[in-house]
Amino acid sequence: MFRRKRFKKLDNLNTQQVLKQQVLSSDLNDNLQVLRSMYQDCFDVVFRTLLMGGKTKAVLVYIEGLSNIEELNDHVLGSLMEETEGEIDSPQSALREKMTISKLNEVKTFADCIENISIGNPVLLLDEAETGLALGLGKWEKRSVEEPTAESLVRGPREGFVETMGVNTSLLRRKIKSPDLKMKSMKIGSYTSTDIVIAYVEGLADQSLIKEVENRLKRIDIDSVLESGYIEELIEDSPRSPFPQLINTERPDTAAANLLEGRVVILVDGTPFALIAPIGFFSLLQSPEDYYQRALVSSSIRLLRMLFMGLSLVLPALYVGVTTYHQEMVPTSLLISVAASRESVPFPAFVEALLMEITFEALREAGVRLPKQIGAAVSIVGALVIGEAAVSAGLVSAPMVIVVAITGISSFMMPHYTQGLALRLLRFPLIFLAATLGLLGIMLGIITIIVHLCTLRSFGLPYLTPIAPLQGRELKDTFFRAPWWMMNTRPHLTGKFDTYRKASWKKTSPSKEEK
Amino acid sequence: MQQKIGFIQLFYIMLGFEIGSTVIFGLGAEAKQDAWLAILAGMFCGLVLMWVYTKLFEHYPGHTLTQMIPKIVGRYIGYPLNAIYVLYFIYLASRVARDFGELVAGTILPKTPMLVVIGGFIAVIVYCLSGGIEVFGRTGEILLPFLFLIAIASWIIVYSSQIFDIARITPIFETGIGTVWRAAFPIVVTFPFGEMVLFMMFWPMLHDLRKVKKLGMMVVLVSGILLTVNMINVISVIGPKWISDRTYPLLTVVKLASVGNFIERIDAVVIITMIIGGFFKVGSFIYGAAIGAAELFKLVSARSLVVLFGAIVVPLSLIIATSFMEHVEIGLKKVPLFLHVPLQIIIPFILLVISAIRKRYRRT
């Protein structure tokens, strides 16, 4: 009963999929029959029969809405229907010469056929030919490049990834023009056959890292991949941890910056969120804007962010612990005012904190899910519910409202939403520990979290680098962001890498003569 | 594959181990205002002991204490001796756990059962150790700097609250060198410096084995100096009389500190910070015992034993003494004489002599 279930390979090879493996026969009618049986009950698949040059029978198969019909009409059908003069030895080669399309592929099996048809490339099957032709005329409705909504900046590029793979790769390619930017493609998902692209910069990313990423991706055996979150959970090192071990980003500039630091970017078709690996805890505290604003300002903002990360984790717990167990720590005058405001509150601090935090989380979740038109209503109700009204009704104390508000704001400060989620989640066990063991409970909780972070790895990279294990040179970009003229070396992730990113200490200051 | 640990990581762990439970007690309090001299004297003896330990390690590089003992004195004496060392480490782990249990129960959580406090404390340690030495080392790298940060901050608070008077450490040598020496030996020498015999279990896991001597000496020096400075500070604030009266002189000092009537009563924060030191002390003992036992019983991994030893330490720490007074009494009178001195000083010294003789004999 407790024996582990035997690993079962996904087994959805039905008869049609067996047919898929078959090679195209030379008889057009046979081929057509197979294809038609596969696309039974698919009204959007079009079979267009035509006579090539008035002699050879041919069939064009495509899916409506996925292919560029205008070009199909102008460049394919037109030239195909034309009468050809003289004998032609092979209709295939004649076609290649005639059609004014840049991308032409030969297809030999039904699997190829289906693959091409489903990505929008019309397939042309000829009578008495064992190969068909896939015409690169895929074109479908796609979103244009817009400003990323999940990670907004004041200064920095305004373009974000979209749902289409081709656009995303081109966005990356436009940032890194070197041919060293490699992009390997693979398909995952037996039903969705989603395009996955592994992008890296050769010479910067460690070969073993790329191999590891590829291996992990290849081992995935799943029926569908609809978002990069699927891939993330399937390839991360510790899926049970609340902390993300891969960063997702909507921004091509973030992706490019990480590629240039020797990381690997995984693009998934159908979602604007790309994955970055390997990452450390401190990469989650960095916003791309840190690198665009002045170094001094960015460094101070980073410190502020770290302070508030700590606050968002422990502030409610600290409030509960101190008011329940360690009142003597609070200065007397403050203690009196806190006690006065808690006087009418019927709950212990623990219940009060839990009540408020859960309400706040609910409001936030509602704010995210609600249609935009009624979002304003929620914020008004929210402000009333967890603000003034709750206090004047005597349900919660005013200091608790302040604590919740600060916690809320500090968790909004996290530049990566996934990390904010982890902190939000861990806040609750800490509140519980504070209610049972006071400051000791908080300390034990924090030590546990730190130990947990120490056990984590992201693709072989210890999660808390460069603090533990300590790597002095990399501290330049951890708590502070060193000015660009000081960033001579690349961060060391795993294995061998190209160390130097710029000539050392080269500043463009006025030369001595000018002074 | 055996996990490795870096120089700085082990340095931090050893420093946390040394400072951990020592800093809160009035170390060498018998010597009154000369307590800091007792610590200094203890430190110099500690350097000698460390020399013995590292010399042994030089004779048997890459060997833990329990691996080298059978090679030096033979199997029939060696294995029982190893068992004694393992039990010794477990006993010390529970003693330190009790120390911290009493500290917390006596100060910040008076109504909480000690079982809960020690149980929670050990649970976190076991969770950390089950990740192996790498995780332990990395945790040290994160937590120890934090500990020092808090320590420095609290001393700044103490200095700035105008209760500090360096004149209180005078007159020096009022009661004579004899008193200082009696305070230093055997207590200060063995606790904390002699306890470093435990780290002979850890050294083979170091990345660079040649640095062991440097590491050991550095830890003794740094921790000795830190403890001395701490003691001078404590004496300068509360004077020689209170040192021996109070169980936790350091806490008395921090309680007195007050800056601008706003930052006051920071003792809870200091206690919580001291927990970190205890974390590394108990953790090191349990892990050392686990390594020793794994070698004794020829187990592949020490990690599986960590949970077991953790489960032993919790009840053991509660039954080793019926009251705090008895616990302190045993700690001051019996443990140093009957456990520390033989196991930390006499046996390592005999081992060194035997192995030195063997080495010479083999060479000729």
Contacts between the chains, C-beta under 8 A, distances in Angstrom:
chain1	res1	chain2	res2	distance
A	325	B	108	6.8
A	325	B	109	6.7
A	326	B	108	6.4
A	326	B	268	4.9
A	328	B	265	4.8
A	328	B	268	7.6
A	329	B	265	5.3
A	329	B	266	7.3
A	329	B	268	5.4
A	329	B	269	7.4
A	331	B	261	6.6
A	331	B	262	5.1
A	331	B	264	6.6
A	436	B	116	8.0
A	437	B	109	6.7
A	437	B	112	6.7
A	437	B	116	7.2
A	437	B	117	7.3
A	437	B	120	6.4
A	438	B	108	6.2
A	438	B	109	5.8
A	439	B	108	6.3
A	439	B	268	5.5
A	439	B	269	7.5
A	439	B	271	7.9
A	439	B	272	5.0
A	440	B	104	5.7
A	440	B	108	6.6
A	440	B	109	6.2
A	440	B	117	6.7
A	440	B	120	7.6
A	440	B	272	6.5
A	440	B	275	6.8
A	441	B	120	7.4
A	442	B	272	7.8
A	443	B	272	4.6
A	443	B	275	5.5
A	443	B	276	7.8
A	444	B	120	5.3
A	444	B	121	6.7
A	444	B	124	5.1
A	444	B	275	7.7
A	447	B	124	5.3
A	447	B	128	7.6
A	447	B	139	7.6
A	447	B	143	7.0
A	447	B	275	8.0
A	447	B	276	7.4
A	447	B	279	6.4
A	448	B	124	5.3
A	448	B	127	6.3
A	450	B	139	6.1
A	450	B	142	5.3
A	450	B	143	6.6
A	451	B	124	7.0
A	451	B	127	6.0
A	451	B	128	4.3
A	451	B	131	6.8
A	451	B	135	6.4
A	451	B	139	5.3
A	453	B	142	8.0
A	454	B	128	7.8
A	454	B	131	6.9
A	454	B	134	8.0
A	454	B	135	4.7
A	454	B	138	4.0
A	454	B	139	5.1
A	454	B	142	7.0
A	455	B	131	4.4
A	455	B	135	5.0
A	462	B	138	6.7
A	464	B	138	6.2
A	464	B	142	6.5
A	467	B	141	6.5
A	467	B	142	6.1
A	468	B	9	7.7
A	468	B	137	7.6
A	468	B	138	3.7
A	468	B	139	7.4
A	468	B	140	7.9
A	468	B	141	3.7
A	468	B	142	5.1
A	469	B	6	6.0
A	469	B	9	7.1
A	469	B	137	7.8
A	469	B	138	6.5
A	469	B	141	6.8
A	470	B	6	7.8
A	470	B	8	5.7
A	470	B	141	5.7
